[in-house]
Amino acid sequence: MVIIGGGPAGLTAGLYAARARLDVVLLERLSPGGQVLTTDMVENWPGDVDGVSGFELADRMRDHALKFGLKIQSAEITKLSADGKFKVLSGPDGELRAKAVVLAVGAQPKKLDVPGEELLIGKGVSYCGTCDGPFYRDQTVICFGGGDTAAEECVFLTRFAKKVYLAHRRDELRAAGILAERVMNNPKIEVLWSQAPLEIKGEAKVEAVRLKKLKTDEEYDLPCDGAFVFVGTSPNTEFLRGVVDMDRQGFIICDRDQHTSMNGVFAAGDCCSKLLRQIVVAAGEGALATYAAQRYLEEVHE
Ligand code: NAP
């Protein structure tokens, strides 16, 4: 069995596969951890009453799987195809044949797709407050989005920035109640309701963003030193297009046992089409995907 991806879904799939004594390898193109590595503090992982840093949780998940003998290798897969009962995985590092595959390829932050954004990435435009927040001590930043990520990250940024604007395109946050409360109660945060970004301005670095008030169509420039984008995620599934069924946004469609439309190929975590993307859900799906894969192996390959 091959697991592609080393975030919470892949590492949990690996833990279960190693404990089931399957012949399994987990492939990860960077280092294990996934998006959790860019999370400052995880406070909804059951049992960690005081919260746990994203870094520590990722480390623990990796060590836990390694303890039971999971092999983790660094490799990128760019193609998946079928050859009879076998799946063929290939990429710049070579080719691998597997009897069953778990896709745990995760997702990455979506872009705003406004002028100036691409040009100023790393020069004030960021997709990770946890990573880049310390660069904005006593400065003014703006965040975009209204979901859990935007709420968590803009509160985190108040540790450094003197002022944090949160521009949201509606007049109600999508974020979970407790996170929205923290935004509303933080004196350093000013929410710019029903406003959308039109452009990120600056030469060598971000200097301002052009915003549009959606209820009046008024446009204006807001001076700032950093622009943080938290407008959702898109799945890392480009290489699977036409191979497994996906929804319109490219998230993989699975049945209730995490089986994809391709026989013997399962999926888990943030790359799957579903209502809620959380670490606990990813871990649960990883366990289920391995269990279903094990059943598949017994039925089809024994
Ligand atoms: P999300 O829930 O999809 O929210 C994206 C936000 O960005 C929405 O508020 C959306 O506005 C806004 N948006 C989307 N496209 C936009 C655009 N082009 N311009 C301006 N605004 C735009 O994404 P997320 O917050 O990154 O969260 C992703 C998943 O991870 C969710 O399932 C979330 O629950 C989970 N997560 C959980 C935690 C936690 O449990 N602590 C932390 C982080 C993330 P609308 O509201 O108008 O659609």
Boltz pocket constraint, residues with backbone or C-beta under 6 A from the ligand:
constraints:
  - pocket:
      binder: B
      contacts: [[A, 43], [A, 44], [A, 111], [A, 112], [A, 144], [A, 145], [A, 146], [A, 147], [A, 148], [A, 149], [A, 150], [A, 152], [A, 167], [A, 168], [A, 169], [A, 170], [A, 172], [A, 173], [A, 174], [A, 195], [A, 196], [A, 230], [A, 231], [A, 232], [A, 233], [A, 275], [A, 276], [A, 277], [A, 278]]
      max_distance: 6.0
